Each structure stands twice: as structure tokens, then as C-alpha cells.
């Protein structure tokens, strides 16, 4: 007799939730890296401006 795989239906849903949660974390990390990069670029721009005014 064929096995319909109903026993494993809950595992698939749990795995889908896990993947969605992981994707959310990865997206959050990317957003934070972009924000940190913009902040670092701003700090460097201010430092460069200050250095040019000193000389």
C-alpha cells in the first residue's frame, strides 16, 4: 500500500518556519551591515574634512 506521507506534514511546516526565521535574521544582518557601512563612511568623511581644514 502507498504511504501518503501525512505523518511528515508537520515536519515540513516546521522546516518552512525555520527557513523563514533564518531568512529574517539574514535580512536583519544585511540591514545592520549597510547601516554600519553608511555610518563608517560618514565618520571618514568628517575626519577627511577635518584633516583638510587643518593643513
Buried (B, 14 or more C-beta within 10 A) or exposed (E): EEEEEEEEEEEEEEEEEEEEEEEEEEEEEEEEEEEEEEEEEEEEEEEEEEEEEEE
